[in-house]
Amino acid sequence: MRKILKYTGIALLVLIVVGGIALYVLSRPDVARFSTAELSGRVPVMASQKSESIPTMNVPEATSWPAGQAPRAAAGLGVSRFAEGLDHPRSMLVLPNGDILVAEAQSPPRDTSGIEGKVMGSLMSKAGAGGKSANRITLLRDADGDGKAEVKTAYITGLNSPYGMALVGKTLYVANTDAILAFPYVESETRMSGKATKLVDLPAKGTNRHWTKSLAAAPNGWLYVGVGADSNIGEKGMGNETRRASVLEVRPENKYIRTFAAGIRNPVGLAFYPGSDQLWTVVNERDMLGSDLVPDYLTNVDEGDFYGWPWYYWGGFIDPRVPPEDEDRRQYVKRPDYGLGAHVAPLGFTFTDKLDLGERWANGALIALHGSWNREPVAGYDVVFVKFGANGRPIDALPVTFLDQFLAKDGKTTRGRPADVKVAKDGSALIADDTGGVIWRVSKAG
């Protein structure tokens, strides 16, 4: 009996040691083998897959901007505070009279029970997110033209994690996480006087993991909505993904809604190429295939496009973690136009046709990269410029840094996270700094 107990104890000890080693190995971060530059451009490197049982978790701790400090702008440009003291400024809308609307919002309440919920809650808290959402649209006005908003007032309150905004004629559309609302717009009002009417419902059931609902208005007045997946790779069942991982089309005149393009894991920023009906989006791709996969991207979106999620990525690479479809659609998967790097998390973007900062920044797109939480080393946390050619497509060149140093040099702390970028009426660039609570203004130096 003693021998049996002895061998049982040894076996148990061996099991604990082996299990501990296995857990240690599985939980080690996957260190990137390629730089963000190599994972960017029209033909980014497609690295080998490193399937992770436990995701690489590398979250810089959110701190605040010390007085007198600011991110660094590219040579020949200066940066200043257009507005501050905001509560998680996300997307922005520049109104015809020059006023700026800013959506101040965070994720709606999440289920933090269970291991996954607690881990995600802890990560969000470290990254400076996860608190109570302000649920408002704030109006900023620089009436005297000195480059700083002297008016900052609550324009619409009582919303539900608002994000996208679009003005069509005299109607202001606001995309809550669960519905698009329509408001009567009166120029120069500092507080919305009219009441909201609901246009259409938007997908918000399940975990609502990707809660932002971006908006862009087409030249004909139709609305396009970016809706992210409710999961990473459909692991909670594709029945939960109805009208998700898609760009939706909404026709306000009859409240008609349909899927315009699909298989797009999380299309956040949306914008039409100047002078055209060509819709573009920036997309957050899937996780847990390693620090080098999959590149987030910028791409044109046409009616009926299918970008492969969750079965495929980047034009047809197979994700082996996802059970195959009954009908193989690999040949129909559209390849993205331009890679932005893996896990950089592009959110808002804008075309630069109205930007007045010199020829270097003409005919292209400025993109706010919110930054990685699951890459070693971290990536993003800056604003980049992608140059377009005369054909209305990105040229064969790498992104150019427009605004950076949100991330500290040690890569362990961040003073802010870019969330959106827009061009002000005076031709300067405005950048919404989510965790910094600031709207930064970039103009010509001097």
Secondary structure, 3 states (H helix, E strand, C coil): CHHHHHHHHHHHHHHHHHHHHHHHHHHCCCECCCCCCCCEECCCCCCCCCCCCCCCCCCCEECCCCCCCCCEECCCEEEEEEECCCCCEEEEEECCCCCEEEEECCCCCCCCCHHHHHHHHHHHHHCCCCCCCCCEEEEEECCCCCCCCCEEEEEECCCCCCCCEEEECCEEEEECCCEEEEEECCCCCCCCCCCCEEEEECCCCCCCCCCCEEEEECCCCCEEEEECCCCCCCCCCHHHHCCCCEEEEEECCCCEEEEEEECCCCEEEEEECCCCCCEEEEECCCCCCCCCCCEEEEEEECCCCECCCCCEECCCEECCCCCCCCCCCHHHCCCCCEEEEECCCEEEEEECCCCCCCHHHCCEEEEEECCCCCCECCCCCEEEEEEECCCCCECCCCCEEEEECCECCCCCEECCCEEEEEECCCCCEEEEECCCCEEEEEEECC
